[in-house]
Amino acid sequence: MESPVTNTARTKAGSQNRLPGSARAAKEWESLQPAIRARLFDAAWKMWIEPIRPAAVRGTTLYLSAADPIRTWVERRYIEVLQEVLVRSDSHLTSISFEAPPETERVQAPTEPVGPNPTHDFDRFVIGPGNHLAHAAALAVSEAPSEAYNPLFLHGPPGLGKTHLLGAIANYLALHVPELNVLYTNAESFTAEFVTALREQGTDEFKRRYRNLDVLLIDDIQFIAGKHHTEEEFFHTFNALYDAGSQIVISADRSPSEISTLADRLGDRFEWGLTVPLEAPNLATRLTVLRHLVTEAGLEVTDQDALTLLARRVQTNLRQLRGALTRTIAESSLASAPITYELISQVFPATEAAPAVPVTPESIRSTVASHFRTDVENLQSRRRDRNTATARHVAIFLTREMTSLSLPQIGGLYGDRDHTTVLNSIERIDAALGQDAEITTSIEMLRAEIHSPGENFPNE
């Protein structure tokens, strides 16, 4: 298999003269040129056809641009030749036009759309042996949508960087090719929008929103498995985008063949392009991540052995590593002591370096209840005082993050709350992270505590 870095370099070099955002149009026009040239004298080719530039693809039409005298002459003398070559080609396109391409219509979601984290970019992604291929493939897709790997399927356990890479692709395209119609979402949001469309305004607007895209990035696709109507709709959405030459990037916690309840025809399509696993980070990668986090936090850790020890003690994933560092910082602050090898040894004894502690919905509920000095029964009740409501929001958020339960299943754990209520809790906490210091600290400490039961964590 050709490496994505080599593939990207070649594609990028061949695309230098292309108009921004016209990669699909350039590819179509390039494929037609040999047949067109064979139909014309060299002088006619060089004078009238060579100056033409691809502009865009909209639907089944290839839009071209040229200076007015050239455009007028080509439309009068050669448009039938161009049209005939197009019809005889293998392209899905059916017509050629020199008119200005219509603006791509962006249909708004009926609910607040999911968007990429603005801090997710390629520069902040720490590359290691377990993720270098995924990083290179994601970068290749960003630099040449629809030309590198389509679809690109990233898979691996939570906390290894799949969401970061999807967000990095979305943010890269928004910065460098803003005219592309790019949608970043996740499987549960896709399902929620589809169900809402079925119940309310019908699916026409939904189909226009999802099938009129240049790039679709969808996270946690495993959550549509077993939802037959949603799978059926995504199957047709995938086909429509793929046939139109749009880029598709998908992530999941397992490979397509391991998602047992996924329809075979969807699993097969997910493997049409490149499927890349992300694996647990090695010691060097974990240590690099810790140093980045320390720098971002504005801290100075003079005892470098301390960070090395922390990287050895937390071996599961980068999300837990972040939580462990947050706990270390909290312990250091409470004790008014620097972060040292000795402090790490006390906070994370060697006996805790064993495999990751299994996380269950019950352990999350009890840990959150204890942190907020309330009872599990209150989290499941209809109480709405500020402390109980906040604790319930946090518990729902962590249950969604740390387990594979669906939104309805999570709602059943907290007083049979419906899908919308659970999603609202998740969005509240997600919006507060990084903005509300109290919530952010609580979440980070709870993440670490849930993975290290038996430890005493401060509540204040």
PyMOL commands that set and color helices and strands:
alter all, ss='L'
color gray80, all
select helices_A, chain A and resi 4-14+23-38+42-49+68-77+79-88+132-143+162-176+187-199+204-211+221-224+228-243+256-258+264-270+283-296+304-313+318-335+341-347+350-353+361-371+376-380+386-402+407-413+419-432+437-451
alter helices_A, ss='H'
color red, helices_A
select strands_A, chain A and resi 53-58+61-65+95-97+152-155+182-186+215-219+247-252+274-277
alter strands_A, ss='S'
color yellow, strands_A
deselect
rebuild
show_as cartoon
